[in-house]
């Protein structure tokens, strides 16, 4: 579903990605794990075409995203939903308008009742009720904003959902609930997910496959168990701190 | 050398952005609701401040005009002088400067904040062009509303000039109005309206570009807003000179 092949990216003299190659299979959750500054978000922005690679290709659902631009790229993004690190809700719109936004843009003549039903259903997937429909993003807690952001990402039934640090800054209970939502989105909607995270516990909970990114390269890749048994020294050090705590 | 190169790159970016905006402006869906919202924010929202500045500008023009012309015994021409100055020059220029300060800065701040909080990225990720959704309605609204605001400025300015000219400087109302009719012509009005139309496009394109390309958090948004106001003001006077030169060069 997502194929990244030999991806290189530099900003000025700083090389951020150095030849990343990975495959995300349809209907699975792939987690890219790494410390802050390892290039995770830059990698994710290449998948959705917000950044262009210096070298290498990104292919999504058969489309060469990295070569598209303008209107073609805008249309190609129809397969995606994305949950941003800071939620990125439109602060000039209510929760209803935020969640309704992708549907309104794709189905401009949708009757209001049908739109409302889809928004409510999408909010229900993330355990939110109708009482938040008229709230403004600034009135919501961080966890609720994250849920609304996920509801907005799911409402137009995307084939692929991208998550940028979905559990950063959340308390353990909300983190657990966000993990459950990612798993439910896969199980209930059959979406392919790519999650960028530095949260090891969360990554091992939701991932079918994962990759550990270090200094712009993939240090280990495979099932959670395969990565856990990796003999790469950085991966060992990165994971050991957390596993020792357990 | 690096700064000169950066300035050229910046200018090139602005030109490409303007081209992209123009291309998206003719693509459906046409978002009339957003256009009306922006027209209300830029046009209706600026009417009061434009009218007040217009009134005082006209009053000052009448005082200065009377001061200069009475030395030649030509006080009756003050009405024509006020009208020509407002219609051809001060109306469009002052209006554009006021809209830059009020609406241009607000547009840059809003889009800049949306950029640094990833709201623009979010819009792109939902297969919606931010240029189409955010920039086109603002640029169209400013371009269409600026001539209307310039007319408001000019009308209140002429009214203010009349009050001062007739009731303070005691110029007889007959010659005041007659010389206005004699001196002011249709080409003067089209010249002024053309300027206002161009200023609307230039100011809104600079304001939206600065916001759209903002980076670096709150400080970056602040810098983008300052640049938008400074460059819009400079651009207004440069375009003003160019259009005046073409008109009467």
Interface residues (C-beta under 8 A of the other chain):
Chain A: X45 X48 X50 X71 X74 X75 X76 X77 X78 X80 X81 X82 X84 X85 X86 X88 X89 X90 X91 X101 X102 X105 X106 X108 X152 X156 X162
Chain B: X27 X29 X114 X117 X118 X119 X121 X122 X123 X124 X125 X126 X127 X128 X129
